[in-house]
Amino acid sequence: MRPVERASVGEVLDGLWRFEALHPDWTEDEGGEEGWEQNVAWWAIDCATGLILVDPLVFDWATVDQLVNDHGRCAGIIRTCHWHQRSIAEAATRYGADVWAKPPPSRVPRHPFDHPAANGQEILGGLLAFEVERTDEIALWLPVQAALIFGDAMVRSDAGELRTCPASWGQPDGGPARLRAVLGGLMELEGEHVLVSHGPLVLGNGFVSIQAAIR
């Protein structure tokens, strides 16, 4: 699929909303080639039982409240990795929603969640979770939108180029080569879109861009 131009916030694909926020914990030390920019993204997904929130970082609660009300309720919240705890606890309390996440290893911070997300498992609203072997991180496959959402394992440059996360962010056993191999396995999903938390919105060209990023 060829890249398409759409607004970077709001409903960017049918049934998928993208939000941007300035991360409150960001400092200039966080930036640079091996770092991340202050502006980060999170997602809301329509499903049969309501609205799913993915890695929410909310400052404008009124907008999210309206979107949740428009869909009847918040069906649940998904955390892609412990670094993206963000507004999850507040959202779970506000909407009376359960949280799905991969259980973390003992060496990383533990945040409460209600349901474990296992590799290849349908976890909520038809979404599938896939481990990327970085501590407790999962990627999400959205079959309706033919899209794959990454928390940190893949990022985009300011120019929109997809790449694996910097080595300094932590790698699976086996290092960057192992991460590239794991990400290569996700190409079997044949998705049209690759969506990231860190970097601009790019739609289309799907897993062609993953193939280029893991070479």
C-alpha positions as CSV (number, residue, x, y, z in Angstrom):
1,M,0.0,0.0,0.0
2,R,1.3,3.4,-0.9
3,P,1.8,6.0,1.9
4,V,-1.2,8.2,2.4
5,E,-1.4,11.7,4.0
6,R,-3.8,12.2,6.9
7,A,-3.9,14.4,10.0
8,S,-1.6,13.0,12.6
9,V,-4.2,13.1,15.4
10,G,-7.8,12.1,15.5
11,E,-9.2,9.1,13.6
12,V,-6.3,8.2,11.4
13,L,-7.8,4.9,10.2
14,D,-11.3,3.6,10.5
15,G,-11.9,2.8,14.1
16,L,-8.4,3.9,15.2
17,W,-7.6,7.2,16.9
18,R,-4.1,8.7,17.5
19,F,-3.3,11.1,20.2
20,E,-0.1,13.1,20.9
21,A,1.2,14.5,24.2
22,L,4.3,16.0,25.6
23,H,5.8,13.5,28.1
24,P,6.0,15.1,31.5
25,D,9.2,13.2,32.5
26,W,11.1,14.2,29.4
27,T,14.3,16.3,29.8
28,E,16.9,17.4,27.2
29,D,19.1,14.6,28.3
30,E,16.4,12.2,26.8
31,G,16.9,13.6,23.3
32,G,19.6,13.0,20.7
33,E,20.3,10.3,18.2
34,E,20.1,7.5,20.9
35,G,17.2,9.1,22.8
36,W,13.6,10.0,22.2
37,E,11.6,13.2,21.6
38,Q,9.2,14.7,24.1
39,N,6.2,14.3,21.9
40,V,4.9,10.8,22.1
41,A,1.8,9.1,20.8
42,W,-0.9,6.8,22.2
43,W,-4.0,5.1,20.7
44,A,-7.7,4.4,21.0
45,I,-9.3,1.5,19.1
46,D,-13.0,0.8,18.5
47,C,-14.2,-2.7,19.2
48,A,-17.6,-4.4,19.6
49,T,-17.7,-3.8,23.3
50,G,-16.5,-0.2,23.5
51,L,-13.2,1.7,23.2
52,I,-9.8,0.2,23.9
53,L,-7.0,2.6,25.1
54,V,-3.4,1.7,24.4
55,D,-0.6,3.4,26.4
56,P,-2.8,6.4,27.3
57,L,-1.0,9.7,28.2
58,V,-3.9,12.0,28.9
59,F,-4.0,15.7,29.6
60,D,-7.3,16.6,27.9
61,W,-9.6,14.2,29.7
62,A,-12.7,15.9,28.4
63,T,-11.9,14.8,24.8
64,V,-11.2,11.2,25.9
65,D,-14.3,11.1,28.1
66,Q,-16.4,12.1,25.0
67,L,-14.8,9.5,22.8
68,V,-15.4,6.8,25.5
69,N,-19.0,8.0,25.9
70,D,-19.5,7.9,22.1
71,H,-18.5,4.2,22.2
72,G,-20.6,3.3,25.3
73,R,-17.7,2.5,27.6
74,C,-14.0,1.8,27.9
75,A,-13.7,-1.9,27.1
76,G,-10.2,-2.1,28.5
77,I,-6.6,-0.7,28.5
78,I,-3.5,-2.2,27.1
79,R,0.0,-1.4,28.2
80,T,2.7,-2.3,25.7
81,C,5.6,-2.0,28.2
82,H,6.1,-0.8,31.7
83,W,7.8,2.4,30.5
84,H,4.3,3.3,29.1
85,Q,2.5,3.2,32.4
86,R,1.7,6.9,31.8
87,S,-2.0,7.6,32.6
88,I,-3.0,4.0,32.8
89,A,-3.8,3.8,36.5
90,E,-5.9,7.0,36.4
91,A,-7.7,5.9,33.2
92,A,-8.5,2.5,34.7
93,T,-10.0,4.1,37.8
94,R,-11.8,6.8,35.8
95,Y,-13.5,4.3,33.4
96,G,-13.7,1.3,35.7
97,A,-11.6,-0.6,33.1
98,D,-9.3,-3.6,33.3
99,V,-5.7,-3.5,32.2
100,W,-3.9,-6.0,30.0
101,A,-0.1,-6.3,30.0
102,K,2.7,-8.8,29.9
103,P,4.0,-9.7,33.3
104,P,7.4,-8.1,33.8
105,P,10.6,-10.0,34.9
106,S,11.6,-9.3,38.5
107,R,14.3,-6.8,37.6
108,V,11.9,-4.2,36.2
109,P,9.2,-2.0,37.9
110,R,5.9,-3.7,38.5
111,H,2.7,-1.8,37.9
112,P,-0.7,-3.4,38.6
113,F,-2.6,-5.1,35.8
114,D,-5.6,-7.4,35.6
115,H,-4.9,-9.8,32.7
116,P,-1.7,-11.2,31.3
117,A,-0.9,-10.8,27.6
118,A,0.8,-13.9,26.2
119,N,2.6,-14.2,22.9
120,G,0.2,-14.8,20.0
121,Q,-2.9,-14.5,22.3
122,E,-6.1,-12.6,21.5
123,I,-6.2,-10.3,24.5
124,L,-9.1,-7.8,23.9
125,G,-11.5,-6.9,21.1
126,G,-9.8,-9.3,18.6
127,L,-6.3,-7.7,19.1
128,L,-3.3,-10.0,19.2
129,A,-0.3,-9.6,21.4
130,F,3.2,-10.5,20.3
131,E,6.3,-10.5,22.4
132,V,9.3,-8.7,21.2
133,E,11.6,-10.1,23.9
134,R,12.4,-6.7,25.4
135,T,11.6,-7.1,29.2
136,D,7.8,-7.0,29.3
137,E,7.1,-5.4,25.9
138,I,4.5,-6.5,23.5
139,A,3.5,-5.4,20.0
140,L,-0.2,-5.3,19.1
141,W,-1.7,-6.6,15.8
142,L,-5.0,-4.9,14.8
143,P,-6.6,-7.2,12.2
144,V,-9.4,-4.8,11.2
145,Q,-7.0,-2.0,10.4
146,A,-4.2,-4.4,9.2
147,A,-1.9,-2.4,11.5
148,L,0.9,-3.3,14.0
149,I,1.4,-1.0,17.0
150,F,4.8,-0.8,18.7
151,G,5.6,0.7,22.1
152,D,9.4,1.1,22.0
153,A,10.9,-1.7,19.9
154,M,10.5,0.3,16.7
155,V,10.6,4.1,16.3
156,R,10.6,6.6,13.4
157,S,13.0,9.3,12.7
158,D,11.7,12.9,12.2
159,A,11.7,12.1,8.5
160,G,9.4,9.1,9.1
161,E,12.0,6.4,8.5
162,L,11.2,3.3,10.5
163,R,14.1,1.7,12.5
164,T,14.6,-0.5,15.5
165,C,15.1,1.2,18.8
166,P,18.6,2.4,19.8
167,A,20.8,-0.3,21.3
168,S,21.0,1.9,24.5
169,W,17.3,1.3,25.1
170,G,17.9,-2.3,26.0
171,Q,17.8,-5.4,23.8
172,P,16.7,-9.0,24.2
173,D,19.1,-11.8,24.9
174,G,21.1,-12.0,21.7
175,G,21.2,-8.2,21.3
176,P,20.1,-6.1,18.3
177,A,20.4,-9.1,15.9
178,R,17.9,-11.1,18.0
179,L,15.5,-8.1,18.0
180,R,15.7,-7.8,14.3
181,A,15.0,-11.6,14.0
182,V,11.9,-11.3,16.3
183,L,10.6,-8.3,14.3
184,G,11.2,-10.1,11.1
185,G,8.8,-12.9,12.3
186,L,6.0,-10.4,12.5
187,M,6.2,-9.7,8.8
188,E,4.1,-12.9,8.3
189,L,1.1,-10.8,9.4
190,E,1.3,-8.9,6.1
191,G,0.1,-5.6,7.6
192,E,-0.5,-2.4,5.7
193,H,0.5,0.0,8.6
194,V,3.3,0.2,11.2
195,L,2.5,2.6,14.1
196,V,4.9,3.7,16.8
197,S,4.8,5.7,20.0
198,H,8.1,7.6,19.2
199,G,8.1,9.4,15.9
200,P,5.6,10.8,13.3
201,L,2.6,9.0,11.9
202,V,3.2,7.2,8.6
203,L,0.5,5.2,7.0
204,G,0.9,2.7,4.2
205,N,4.0,0.8,3.0
206,G,3.5,-1.4,6.0
207,F,5.9,-4.2,6.4
208,V,8.1,-3.1,3.5
209,S,9.3,-0.5,6.0
210,I,10.0,-3.2,8.6
211,Q,12.0,-5.2,6.0
212,A,14.2,-2.1,5.4
213,A,14.6,-1.4,9.1
214,I,15.8,-4.9,10.1
215,R,18.3,-5.4,7.2
